[in-house]
Amino acid sequence: MVDRQHYKAITVSFTEAFPAITRFLTSRPEEFKMLKVLLGCPFGFLIATAIYLGPVDRMDLPPIVRYILGGVMAVMLTVGFGLSVQVRCATFLSVPTVVSKVGRAYVITFAVAYLLTGPVVNIIHNAKQVADSFGCSANLLHNQTLNRMELLTRPLQDIMGDLEKEAKISKQTSEKIRQEFSAVKREVEDEGEIAAIRDRNYDVDKYNRRNYMIDRRYNRNHPQKSVRAEHRYERKLDYRCEDVFNYGITRCKHSFNSIHRACRRKLPAGVNKVCSLLKFGIFCNLIKLVPTVTGLNCDARTAVNQGFGESFETANEAQEKFNENFKVEANYKMISIDEPLELKTGEDVAKGLTYQFNRRREWLDLAVLIVNRLMAFMFLMVIFSAYSYQKNYLTRIEFDNIYMTAYFRRIDARRYAQQKLTLLPLKKIERSELQHPFSPTYTKAEIKKLMSSTLQTFVRAFIFGMIIFVDHVIFSVLDILARNSEITYSQIGQHSIGMLVTGSGVISRLMSSFLGSFNKQHHIDVMTSNKECLPVPTATPTSTVYNIFSVLAIVWLMALAEAYALRLRRAICAFFYRKPGCSDRGCYVVCVVISQAVVTGAFYVVCVGISQAVVTAAVTSSALTSARL
């Protein structure tokens, strides 16, 4: 126990050293009003700023809301601290209240916030790494299966592609054959040239009737198509042959006519009758006899080979069928089997896990937001607890009135001087009810509260430690897997398809040309690794773990200091709300102790000099509302 004389000596020394400060601190409320306002307003503003930068800023509110809340709080604390004793008292009461149960609950929220944003978030992140690794491994296996399937199906796909290209080339070849054969077909079947020859040689042929003889020579209505084609072509050749001779006769007649006109111009009028011998082109008609005399009659039947018509029709039918049969479209597709609706692939499972983890992460973010908001409201609970203590102190005389104050000792000293029974030293049963405000020892009630707080702190530390341990185990397992589970896959293979056609004939060459597309080879030589699929775990920073257990250690230290801090609350209220002379709260505690002693038969005392109102514990003195500051 602190030596009372030593404490009194310190007080006297401070008063002698700083009389002005002592006078200001012990002044009445109506004294030094302007100085109190000048000193109190800035101090209140500083307190409001500290609260804004601490709890309010952590509430994660919209900026405009934080600014309004901070402004209102700054105005209230600045004005209130400068003008109101209640505000000043409640503010100072908040300091020891911080170490109380309400204050420790506020501090615990820091540890919860560190736990949520540290190990818990890290556990979810590492679990998501497992889900991502599973999905990546499933995709890797799927890709490797596709590589093997490609090795099996790629030659067939190439064959189908080549067949499609060959079909296009064959179609182009067929079109080219059709274009080339169209000239031959036009040469054999077109009769437009015959009509032109007949018109051109009409004047010459009307006398010898050669064209008529040609038409009668050939039967254009023969039942066999090949014979009709052959006769058509022979008739056309005969017309061409006759056209040569007729053209010669025509040119001959034109020449004689030109000579006749020139002769008439050159010779005199009486002599130019000789020129009439040249007018009729008698000599030109001799050309008609040339084929008969020379044996060069226009008869194409001797010039055209037998079976020409049959060959022509065969070729014509072949090219038409060639065009028809090569209208080819080579299409192919991969037929996939419909998977059952309830079947889940690795990709589906990975997507489901990712979705679930994202949902859990959203809930965790919401929990962190709620904790941040609660931290601010928990601080408000500290202020409310301080205000509640002040209110109870002023309205309830028995509230927190268990201390042996200086006034209590003065009463006991006066009783000792009057040779009456004294209260000190207290009996054992009385020591459990009263306590010295400066005693370093705990009372039974304080020890009980300390043990309860210690147990709660260790339970919290155990729970937090288990979560941190689980986080570390998950990280360690994933780290071992990441460092020792890398696998490199090698896929090497060859798939060959070959078609061999023996022979040297046309059919062999045709089949070789067609089946050459089936000679395909496909190689695969792929190296894959699961390195990208391995989890990349993260460890919770050591600083976060230190912060969590540091907060828990602070909470436990606050529990140790709670008894001493809560004793200060009575002293703070007694400092701000003093009454000169006899203190009603001091008189009340003395009477309570005496009355308890009377009931237990320890001794009998009549409370002389103590007002009846105090003895009946019905004190409602207005002096309780007065204050020093």
Steps between C-alpha positions, in 0.01 A plus 500: 500500500628842409613704798236765555753743646719459192201567271409808705856627479495471120171693486633777722820525296305532172277768654798701619682461165203583276254708700333650191436162344374365831272800537366448145440127547323543834293800390121508501301467172421870492868595529740543205219441250672668206830320563322168526325565169825601329680190624207258474390572142836416333537195721150383402581555132816290532300219661241519219779485241651193666162326505441587133840371389453184704161332534298716259746462215487120536123490454543495121222751451454717192728805513216750530352308794839484675552872451156585640544264795849634571380860478207444736723317747765774484245773571340307787828412672657842443203692641415240764854467634529876529165565669374179664637331810309183412674476161842550658430243769362245252801552274748431779290207619541345154871450567466245785186360337710388204656226713161382622301218345347735242839640407654156470217396270590797281867400496409137425337616175848595379615142551189371323566737211862384476380139514242545225722699267800280571474123567133460402544680168820305445322168565237587241770611255696178542182294472424683177849410383407135554184546294691678224764227505232233468337679207834558331597135542167393350558729202854369463372142495234603250760660274720192516202285405431734210861459386459123496169529319662732248771242441228247419271721294732752335594273206133434435428871517784566255363230268156657504652839438702367207193327360319829517786667315513215246129537445550866418791417268296226331215740455735751341642225277150396398416858412818529296419177312152629429640825366755320284248251364249772426717607203489146359129477565441834333707386201294183455148612589483869407318548163512873495804490272301295241227763486760771444661299218164442332419870509843598374500255206135534401572665165754239399313198631163582344626366170691186602293408810803366682361587845181311427700195402697516826183516710359196326820307551471499884215381720465744786217301654686175550377312813851460637626810670861424414415463127309826505797676652736348245274596203463849641873548512557344152229726353669798661835400348339457155353849523842637590654318203235630259544843651864494385409433138205739508723766647742442210225534243377816668847650505549396135180670391593813689835500325347460151253776572783727602692415179182559294452846645863586449487374140202717418672803644819443304364402156309731270124474480495307177761251604397444865235251402781248504503546875156340524669158484628567852169611646343163580799331657470193282841383608402521867239229457780265406602501869191297580646218292827491696377268780357254249803503271756482780303257715481751786128490556380652826409178682599504869405137544842406369675751726324427830601180674240238556359510852567872542143564608509223757827630646359852513183397680698288745728792582202735529319271742822448700561871554136560593508220756838625619343838575203344673699256716753755622256737661646397837489674837722338760380592848574345835434576864588361838198335659499553874293293735261696717623496855254428782375811672614375841854435378755750631832555335813626669438843354147506643629405845770768481245764400271390782779521755605841373143623528464367854831653607400834350175483695688424820739785426207738462366390838845545652529850355161576652618366836811720486282800419270421793798463735636837388161658563472328839839634603367853475179416682693314770696818561170681538412239762811607692378859499150391597639290786693802631187715479296230676753482785487877541121495510488221760766674708287814517163334560577190710689555822578130546640462147870399504526628860731235649825692542677611816558859399683772690170616646437145624835511680431842648176372652680199644777724637243725662335200663837384620567843652164481675604161639221327319512171320671548166428341164864446413654257474214329319385156589547219254140509389520877460814480289304299245253786465731804520829570332768762502509694169884492495541139611714291257315182595182374340179440682319169463255653254787645298685167504187324381459745214870468415480122489192516279666747264819293494305186415314680223825637363664158495193347335514769232873445461441124463230550236705756311806277529308202359387706201856621446627142538250371243606778265865406550429128445313571177781724381765241592319218320443707188858627509631142516275406208610802301869422552487123451208423268620637169455236227608520137300299249647386168270391219676350197314308230452440130188402307547394138246400235620365163329372184706297247361447147697265276477502123590726211172531316266794471277373778804450723618852436149634559466308826850605607409860433178464697632294789818702531313726740481212745877494547524711815726520801457696818760540770464631853784603726367716782650581838255625762540581865266555790713786630235757415239286678688475828354708783674822593426524872555812702597516864345735746752776574675453830418859587128416486549211744700727729226762479231248596681368805623848591139617513411199717795577727384860525151378588643285778713789629188715494328235710789519748471878515121502506476501880734799537347686205144459624603639839599818317144555385387584854797732543424676168136554593601609851739751344237653272209475752633598844319626807686696764490356845314180571459280193162329487652200317769477771244526779289236329777242481591561867143447608470186288807349668375596846154361434648172375712482815191556716308227320784250547531589870859608467434819681223754551547856397263789477587722211545828675542803280376328190185637348188287502470534126842340452423214738183415309694507171244733349741774420406699197703804587520759227864534577562184292435702187763759581847468354844637538573546128 
